[in-house]
Amino acid sequence: MEASADGSRGRWALRFLCLKRSLLSPPSASPLRWLIGAPRVLPPFTVAAALRPLHGDGAAPDLPREADEIRGLLPRGFDILGALLVGGEGSDADAVRALELARSLRERLLGAAASHGMVGGCMDAAFGEIRFVASESGGTDAVEGVEVVWEDEPGRLLWEKGCLLRCELPLKLPLYVPAYEISGIEERFSALLESTVAKLRDPHVSYLVEGPIASNESRHSIILYGDDFSFDSHIPGNSRTKECTTSSVSCSEFFPEKRYNLSLTRENADAIEITVLSNQSVGSLKPGTTPVVEYFPAPAPASLRVINLKLDILCYSPIDFPVPVAVSELVIPGLADQMSVMKKIIAPEITQQAQLCPYHFIPPGLHIPVTTIYDTRYGEIEEKQSELRKELHIRLGLPLDRPLLRISNALTFGGMGKRVKSTSRNGIHYAYIATLYSITRFLFNYIRDPCGQALLKYVSKI
């Protein structure tokens, strides 16, 4: 923990990377602010951003709805650090109440109590003075803090200590339903997504990890196989870096050149690219075995609906983090989170074909990236999309008279254009380019429909 200037044990400083005025203006209906940190990367009790609740009554937020929306908004690696009440009496009781709300939200968001320190505070709306209490990692007792620090160079702290990982994954998911009945289709869709998430941890799935393209047109890359991960020991929250072997490749090795401060560029980002690869035929049967097609008859006529999902996630990782840990603790849970968010959007109108597309932004006034999911069927000027952007502006504390979250403002990623145009890739990469196409189809070919309808299963053996 970071001690205060007097060195007294158990009394800490609260450090803000966001501006003080961003907590006060523009005014919002709720006096509450969710404080966002990055416990894996930043010093304890360091606030990287503040979000405003959208659902609930004043200081009594609707925590389930808040958790569902924040899950899709924040990249994995950022976490709920605490809560702040703006205005009010400014008593210790208010600060403790804010702390308890933050604990509850964090538990709903990630399914477990925080293993990092958390804060609760209250802010005088007239003078901007903050009074706060803090609790240690996993503790329940709250101790009054003694100091509030406003960082002069917040972007430097964020991007010197951390880096971005990005993973794009297009999926075609087969959903078999009775031909003359649509009841229970949402439950089948949920089961399909659960099996899809489980496939991401399958031993036959590998991960191609590539750094940004350097000035000499080269890029560092490795392939991670199932044996490189320890999925069973996954712990939400703070990492288990100490359990990794010293030979693990760290994220820093993928950035041979100087990285740019994203808080300043806001348009182009350097990120480690993660590509999901599937090879279902590895080690299943002896060499020379011929392909087999199996037919499972359905008890009643069935229809097939193919659900198209385009996943695109960002994760924020310590720059010295081992890559296998980053993939298993950040990337895979991030993909699962985005599938969960898309499921809630698609499920009410699953008989229609939504065209969901994620976009990443670092709007002015914010130092961390956020992700939004737009339905592109009707374009950006469609009323529903305009209302969604308005709500995002309110949550992020952005002005309502500037279009800061249009698709044209989304982040682009360094080297992406060169990667698409380049036709030469050295070494093993050619073998895996063909495998990349199979990731959109391997679930189509290998997942048994949960409702027992007809399904042809193609078992390809090398």
C-alpha positions as CSV (number, residue, x, y, z in Angstrom):
1,M,0.0,0.0,0.0
2,E,1.1,3.6,-0.5
3,A,1.5,5.3,2.8
4,S,0.9,8.9,3.4
5,A,3.7,11.5,3.9
6,D,3.8,10.9,7.6
7,G,4.5,7.2,7.0
8,S,1.8,6.0,9.4
9,R,0.7,2.5,8.7
10,G,-2.7,1.9,7.2
11,R,-3.4,5.5,6.2
12,W,-3.2,6.0,2.4
13,A,-3.2,8.6,-0.4
14,L,-5.8,8.6,-3.1
15,R,-4.3,9.4,-6.5
16,F,-6.4,10.7,-9.4
17,L,-5.4,10.5,-13.1
18,C,-8.6,12.3,-14.2
19,L,-9.2,16.0,-13.8
20,K,-11.1,17.3,-10.8
21,R,-13.6,19.1,-13.0
22,S,-14.5,15.8,-14.7
23,L,-16.0,14.6,-11.4
24,L,-18.2,17.8,-11.1
25,S,-19.3,18.7,-14.6
26,P,-21.3,18.3,-16.6
27,P,-24.0,17.8,-13.9
28,S,-25.7,14.5,-13.8
29,A,-28.8,13.1,-12.2
30,S,-26.9,10.8,-9.9
31,P,-24.4,12.2,-7.3
32,L,-22.4,8.9,-7.5
33,R,-19.2,8.3,-9.5
34,W,-17.7,4.8,-10.0
35,L,-14.0,5.1,-9.6
36,I,-12.0,3.0,-12.1
37,G,-8.5,1.7,-11.5
38,A,-6.0,-0.9,-12.8
39,P,-4.8,-2.8,-9.7
40,R,-2.5,-5.0,-11.8
41,V,-0.7,-2.0,-13.3
42,L,-1.1,1.2,-11.3
43,P,-0.1,1.9,-7.7
44,P,-2.8,1.2,-5.0
45,F,-5.7,3.6,-4.8
46,T,-5.0,5.2,-8.2
47,V,-8.1,6.3,-10.1
48,A,-7.7,6.2,-13.9
49,A,-11.3,7.3,-14.7
50,A,-14.7,8.0,-13.2
51,L,-18.0,6.7,-14.6
52,R,-21.5,8.0,-13.9
53,P,-24.4,5.6,-13.1
54,L,-27.3,5.7,-15.6
55,H,-29.7,3.3,-13.8
56,G,-31.4,3.7,-10.5
57,D,-32.7,6.4,-8.2
58,G,-30.1,9.0,-7.3
59,A,-27.5,7.5,-4.9
60,A,-29.3,4.1,-5.1
61,P,-28.1,2.7,-8.4
62,D,-29.5,-0.4,-10.1
63,L,-26.4,-2.5,-9.6
64,P,-27.3,-5.5,-11.9
65,R,-27.9,-3.1,-14.9
66,E,-24.9,-1.1,-14.1
67,A,-22.7,-4.2,-14.0
68,D,-24.1,-5.5,-17.3
69,E,-23.3,-2.2,-19.1
70,I,-19.9,-1.6,-17.5
71,R,-18.8,-5.2,-18.4
72,G,-19.1,-4.3,-22.0
73,L,-17.6,-0.8,-21.7
74,L,-14.4,-1.4,-19.7
75,P,-11.5,-3.4,-21.2
76,R,-10.3,-6.3,-19.0
77,G,-7.5,-5.1,-16.8
78,F,-9.4,-2.1,-15.6
79,D,-11.5,-2.7,-12.4
80,I,-13.8,-1.1,-10.0
81,L,-11.6,0.7,-7.4
82,G,-14.3,2.5,-5.4
83,A,-17.1,5.1,-5.5
84,L,-17.4,8.8,-4.8
85,L,-20.5,10.7,-3.7
86,V,-20.5,14.3,-5.0
87,G,-22.4,16.7,-2.7
88,G,-24.3,15.6,0.4
89,E,-23.1,16.0,4.0
90,G,-19.6,14.7,3.4
91,S,-19.7,12.5,6.5
92,D,-17.7,9.3,7.1
93,A,-21.1,7.4,6.8
94,D,-21.4,8.7,3.2
95,A,-17.9,7.5,2.4
96,V,-18.5,4.1,3.9
97,R,-21.8,3.8,2.0
98,A,-20.0,4.6,-1.3
99,L,-17.4,2.0,-0.5
100,E,-20.1,-0.7,0.1
101,L,-21.8,0.2,-3.2
102,A,-18.5,-0.2,-5.0
103,R,-17.9,-3.5,-3.4
104,S,-21.3,-4.8,-4.4
105,L,-20.9,-3.6,-8.0
106,R,-17.5,-5.2,-8.3
107,E,-18.8,-8.5,-7.0
108,R,-21.6,-8.4,-9.6
109,L,-19.3,-7.4,-12.3
110,L,-16.6,-10.1,-11.9
111,G,-18.4,-12.6,-9.7
112,A,-16.0,-12.3,-6.8
113,A,-15.0,-9.9,-4.0
114,A,-12.1,-7.6,-4.8
115,S,-8.6,-8.8,-3.9
116,H,-7.3,-5.3,-4.2
117,G,-7.8,-2.3,-1.9
118,M,-10.9,-0.2,-2.4
119,V,-12.0,3.3,-1.5
120,G,-15.2,5.2,-0.8
121,G,-15.4,8.9,-0.6
122,C,-17.5,12.1,-0.7
123,M,-16.7,15.3,-2.5
124,D,-17.8,18.8,-1.6
125,A,-19.5,20.1,-4.8
126,A,-18.6,23.8,-4.0
127,F,-14.9,23.5,-3.1
128,G,-14.0,20.1,-4.6
129,E,-12.5,18.8,-1.4
130,I,-12.6,15.0,-1.0
131,R,-12.9,12.9,2.1
132,F,-12.4,9.2,1.8
133,V,-11.9,5.9,3.5
134,A,-10.0,2.9,2.3
135,S,-9.9,-0.8,2.9
136,E,-6.9,-3.1,2.4
137,S,-6.8,-6.0,-0.1
138,G,-9.7,-8.4,0.8
139,G,-10.4,-6.5,4.0
140,T,-13.7,-5.2,5.4
141,D,-12.5,-2.5,7.8
142,A,-12.3,1.0,6.4
143,V,-9.6,3.5,7.5
144,E,-9.8,7.2,6.8
145,G,-7.3,8.4,4.1
146,V,-5.1,11.4,4.6
147,E,-4.1,12.8,1.2
148,V,-5.5,13.3,-2.3
149,V,-3.1,13.7,-5.2
150,W,-4.0,15.0,-8.7
151,E,-1.4,13.7,-11.3
152,D,0.1,16.2,-13.7
153,E,1.0,13.6,-16.4
154,P,-1.7,10.9,-16.1
155,G,-1.1,9.4,-19.5
156,R,2.6,8.9,-18.9
157,L,1.9,6.7,-15.8
158,L,-0.8,4.7,-17.7
159,W,1.2,3.9,-20.8
160,E,4.7,3.5,-19.4
161,K,3.5,0.8,-17.0
162,G,0.8,-0.8,-19.1
163,C,0.0,-1.9,-22.7
164,L,-2.9,-3.0,-24.8
165,L,-3.8,-6.4,-26.1
166,R,-6.4,-6.7,-28.9
167,C,-8.2,-9.8,-30.1
168,E,-10.6,-10.0,-33.0
169,L,-12.7,-13.2,-33.4
170,P,-15.4,-13.7,-36.0
171,L,-17.8,-16.5,-35.2
172,K,-20.6,-18.4,-37.0
173,L,-22.6,-20.2,-34.4
174,P,-25.1,-22.9,-35.4
175,L,-28.4,-22.7,-33.5
176,Y,-30.8,-25.6,-34.2
177,V,-34.4,-25.1,-33.2
178,P,-37.6,-27.0,-33.8
179,A,-39.1,-25.9,-37.1
180,Y,-42.5,-25.0,-35.7
181,E,-41.7,-23.8,-32.3
182,I,-39.5,-20.9,-31.0
183,S,-40.1,-21.3,-27.3
184,G,-36.8,-22.0,-25.4
185,I,-34.7,-20.5,-28.2
186,E,-33.0,-18.1,-25.7
187,E,-32.0,-20.9,-23.4
188,R,-30.5,-22.8,-26.3
189,F,-28.7,-19.7,-27.4
190,S,-27.2,-19.3,-23.9
191,A,-26.1,-22.9,-23.8
192,L,-24.5,-22.4,-27.3
193,L,-22.5,-19.4,-26.0
194,E,-21.4,-21.3,-22.9
195,S,-20.0,-24.1,-25.0
196,T,-18.3,-21.6,-27.2
197,V,-16.5,-20.0,-24.3
198,A,-15.4,-23.5,-23.1
199,K,-13.9,-24.1,-26.6
200,L,-11.6,-21.1,-26.1
201,R,-9.8,-23.1,-23.4
202,D,-9.7,-26.3,-25.5
203,P,-6.2,-27.9,-25.9
204,H,-6.7,-27.8,-29.6
205,V,-7.0,-24.0,-29.7
206,S,-3.8,-22.0,-30.0
207,Y,-3.1,-18.3,-29.9
208,L,-0.9,-16.4,-32.3
209,V,0.6,-13.4,-30.5
210,E,2.0,-10.6,-32.7
211,G,3.5,-7.2,-31.7
212,P,3.0,-4.0,-33.6
213,I,4.9,-3.6,-37.0
214,A,8.2,-1.9,-36.3
215,S,9.8,0.8,-38.5
216,N,11.8,-1.9,-40.2
217,E,8.6,-3.8,-41.2
218,S,9.3,-6.6,-38.7
219,R,7.2,-7.8,-35.8
220,H,7.8,-10.1,-33.0
221,S,5.4,-13.1,-32.8
222,I,5.0,-16.4,-31.0
223,I,2.3,-19.1,-30.9
224,L,0.9,-20.2,-27.5
225,Y,-0.5,-23.8,-27.3
226,G,-2.9,-25.3,-24.7
227,D,0.1,-26.6,-22.7
228,D,1.3,-23.0,-22.2
229,F,-1.7,-22.2,-20.0
230,S,-2.9,-23.1,-16.5
231,F,-6.6,-22.5,-17.0
232,D,-7.7,-24.4,-13.8
233,S,-5.9,-21.9,-11.5
234,H,-7.5,-18.8,-13.0
235,I,-8.2,-16.3,-10.3
236,P,-10.3,-13.2,-11.1
237,G,-8.9,-9.9,-9.9
238,N,-5.2,-9.6,-9.1
239,S,-2.9,-12.0,-11.0
240,R,-0.8,-15.0,-10.1
241,T,2.3,-13.8,-12.0
242,K,4.5,-15.5,-9.4
243,E,3.3,-18.9,-10.5
244,C,4.6,-18.4,-14.1
245,T,8.0,-19.8,-15.1
246,T,10.8,-17.4,-15.6
247,S,11.0,-18.4,-19.2
248,S,7.6,-16.9,-20.0
249,V,7.7,-14.2,-22.7
250,S,6.6,-10.9,-21.3
251,C,4.5,-8.3,-23.1
252,S,7.5,-5.9,-23.2
253,E,9.3,-8.1,-25.7
254,F,6.6,-7.2,-28.4
255,F,7.4,-3.5,-28.2
256,P,11.0,-3.0,-29.4
257,E,10.3,0.7,-30.1
258,K,9.0,3.6,-28.1
259,R,5.2,3.4,-27.4
260,Y,3.1,6.4,-27.8
261,N,1.0,8.0,-25.0
262,L,-2.6,7.1,-26.1
263,S,-4.0,10.0,-24.0
264,L,-2.3,12.3,-26.5
265,T,-2.7,10.5,-29.9
266,R,-6.3,9.3,-29.3
267,E,-6.5,8.0,-32.9
268,N,-3.9,5.3,-33.4
269,A,-2.9,2.7,-30.8
270,D,-0.1,0.2,-30.6
271,A,-1.4,-3.1,-29.3
272,I,-0.3,-6.7,-29.2
273,E,-2.6,-8.6,-31.6
274,I,-4.0,-12.0,-30.5
275,T,-5.4,-14.3,-33.1
276,V,-7.3,-17.4,-32.1
277,L,-6.4,-20.6,-34.1
278,S,-8.1,-23.9,-34.1
279,N,-6.7,-27.3,-35.1
280,Q,-9.2,-30.0,-34.1
281,S,-7.2,-32.8,-35.7
282,V,-4.1,-32.6,-33.5
283,G,-3.3,-35.8,-31.7
284,S,-6.8,-37.2,-31.9
285,L,-6.1,-40.3,-34.0
286,K,-3.1,-42.1,-35.4
287,P,-1.7,-40.8,-38.7
288,G,-3.5,-42.1,-41.8
289,T,-6.9,-42.2,-40.3
290,T,-9.6,-41.2,-42.9
291,P,-12.2,-38.5,-42.3
292,V,-15.5,-39.7,-40.8
293,V,-19.0,-38.1,-41.1
294,E,-21.5,-38.9,-38.5
295,Y,-25.3,-38.3,-38.7
296,F,-27.5,-37.7,-35.7
297,P,-31.2,-37.9,-36.6
298,A,-33.6,-35.4,-35.1
299,P,-36.8,-36.6,-33.4
300,A,-38.7,-33.8,-35.2
301,P,-38.1,-31.3,-38.1
302,A,-35.5,-28.7,-37.2
303,S,-34.3,-25.5,-38.7
304,L,-30.8,-24.0,-38.5
305,R,-30.1,-20.4,-37.6
306,V,-26.5,-19.2,-38.0
307,I,-25.6,-16.5,-35.5
308,N,-22.8,-14.2,-36.7
309,L,-20.8,-12.6,-34.0
310,K,-17.8,-10.3,-34.6
311,L,-15.9,-10.1,-31.3
312,D,-13.3,-7.3,-30.9
313,I,-11.8,-6.7,-27.4
314,L,-9.1,-4.7,-25.8
315,C,-7.3,-5.7,-22.6
316,Y,-5.0,-3.5,-20.4
317,S,-2.0,-5.5,-19.1
318,P,1.2,-4.7,-17.2
319,I,4.0,-4.2,-19.6
320,D,6.1,-6.9,-17.8
321,F,3.2,-9.4,-17.6
322,P,3.9,-12.9,-19.0
323,V,1.9,-13.3,-22.3
324,P,0.4,-16.7,-21.4
325,V,-1.0,-15.2,-18.2
326,A,-2.3,-12.2,-20.1
327,V,-4.1,-14.4,-22.6
328,S,-5.6,-16.7,-20.0
329,E,-6.6,-14.1,-17.4
330,L,-7.5,-11.1,-19.6
331,V,-8.1,-12.1,-23.3
332,I,-10.2,-15.2,-22.8
333,P,-12.4,-13.7,-20.0
334,G,-12.7,-10.5,-22.1
335,L,-14.0,-12.6,-25.1
336,A,-16.5,-14.3,-22.7
337,D,-17.6,-10.9,-21.4
338,Q,-18.3,-9.5,-24.9
339,M,-20.2,-12.7,-25.8
340,S,-22.3,-12.2,-22.7
341,V,-23.0,-8.6,-23.6
342,M,-23.9,-9.4,-27.2
343,K,-26.2,-12.2,-26.0
344,K,-28.3,-9.7,-24.0
345,I,-28.6,-7.5,-27.1
346,I,-29.4,-10.3,-29.5
347,A,-31.7,-12.5,-27.3
348,P,-34.8,-10.4,-27.3
349,E,-34.9,-10.4,-31.2
350,I,-33.0,-13.5,-32.0
351,T,-35.2,-14.3,-34.9
352,Q,-33.8,-11.2,-36.6
353,Q,-30.1,-10.9,-37.6
354,A,-28.5,-8.1,-35.6
355,Q,-25.2,-6.7,-37.0
356,L,-23.2,-6.0,-33.9
357,C,-19.8,-4.4,-34.2
358,P,-17.6,-3.3,-31.4
359,Y,-15.6,0.0,-31.6
360,H,-12.9,1.4,-29.2
361,F,-12.6,5.0,-28.2
362,I,-10.4,7.3,-26.1
363,P,-12.6,10.5,-26.1
364,P,-11.2,13.9,-24.9
365,G,-11.1,14.1,-21.1
366,L,-10.6,10.3,-20.7
367,H,-7.2,8.6,-20.5
368,I,-8.3,5.0,-20.9
369,P,-10.0,3.2,-23.8
370,V,-13.6,2.2,-23.7
371,T,-15.5,-0.2,-26.0
372,T,-19.0,0.3,-27.4
373,I,-21.1,-2.1,-29.4
374,Y,-23.2,-0.7,-32.2
375,D,-25.8,-2.4,-34.3
376,T,-24.9,-1.3,-37.8
377,R,-28.1,-2.5,-39.5
378,Y,-29.6,1.0,-39.7
379,G,-26.6,3.3,-39.6
380,E,-25.5,5.9,-37.1
381,I,-28.3,8.3,-37.5
382,E,-30.9,5.7,-36.5
383,E,-32.8,6.9,-33.4
384,K,-31.8,3.9,-31.2
385,Q,-28.1,4.4,-32.0
386,S,-28.3,8.1,-31.3
387,E,-29.9,7.4,-27.9
388,L,-27.2,4.8,-27.1
389,R,-24.5,7.4,-27.8
390,K,-26.2,10.0,-25.7
391,E,-26.3,7.6,-22.7
392,L,-22.6,6.8,-23.3
393,H,-21.8,10.5,-23.3
394,I,-23.6,10.9,-19.9
395,R,-21.9,7.9,-18.4
396,L,-18.4,9.1,-19.5
397,G,-19.1,12.8,-18.5
398,L,-18.8,14.0,-22.1
399,P,-20.5,17.1,-23.5
400,L,-23.8,16.3,-25.3
401,D,-23.2,18.9,-28.1
402,R,-20.2,17.1,-29.7
403,P,-20.3,13.8,-31.6
404,L,-17.3,12.2,-29.9
405,L,-18.4,8.5,-30.2
406,R,-19.1,8.3,-33.9
407,I,-17.5,5.4,-35.8
408,S,-15.2,7.9,-37.5
409,N,-13.7,8.7,-34.1
410,A,-12.9,5.1,-33.2
411,L,-9.3,4.0,-32.5
412,T,-7.2,2.5,-35.3
413,F,-4.3,0.3,-34.5
414,G,-0.7,0.7,-35.6
415,G,0.4,-1.5,-38.4
416,M,-3.1,-2.8,-39.2
417,G,-3.1,-1.3,-42.7
418,K,0.3,-2.7,-43.5
419,R,-0.7,-6.1,-42.2
420,V,-3.7,-6.3,-44.5
421,K,-1.8,-5.1,-47.6
422,S,1.3,-7.3,-46.9
423,T,1.4,-10.5,-48.9
424,S,4.6,-11.9,-47.4
425,R,4.7,-13.5,-44.0
426,N,7.7,-15.5,-42.9
427,G,8.1,-18.9,-41.3
428,I,5.2,-20.7,-39.8
429,H,2.7,-18.0,-40.3
430,Y,1.5,-19.2,-43.7
431,A,0.4,-22.5,-42.1
432,Y,-1.8,-20.7,-39.6
433,I,-3.4,-18.2,-42.1
434,A,-5.5,-21.1,-43.4
435,T,-6.3,-22.1,-39.8
436,L,-7.6,-18.6,-39.1
437,Y,-10.4,-19.2,-41.5
438,S,-11.4,-22.3,-39.7
439,I,-12.0,-20.5,-36.4
440,T,-15.2,-19.1,-37.9
441,R,-16.3,-22.6,-38.7
442,F,-14.9,-24.9,-36.1
443,L,-17.8,-24.2,-33.7
444,F,-20.1,-24.8,-36.6
445,N,-18.6,-28.2,-37.2
446,Y,-17.8,-29.4,-33.7
447,I,-20.5,-28.2,-31.3
448,R,-23.3,-30.7,-30.7
449,D,-26.6,-28.8,-30.6
450,P,-27.9,-28.7,-27.0
451,C,-31.5,-29.4,-27.9
452,G,-30.6,-32.7,-29.7
453,Q,-31.6,-31.6,-33.2
454,A,-30.1,-32.9,-36.4
455,L,-26.5,-32.0,-36.9
456,L,-23.8,-33.3,-39.2
457,K,-20.5,-33.5,-37.4
458,Y,-17.4,-33.5,-39.7
459,V,-14.4,-35.1,-37.9
460,S,-11.3,-34.2,-39.9
461,K,-8.3,-36.4,-39.0
462,I,-4.8,-35.9,-40.4
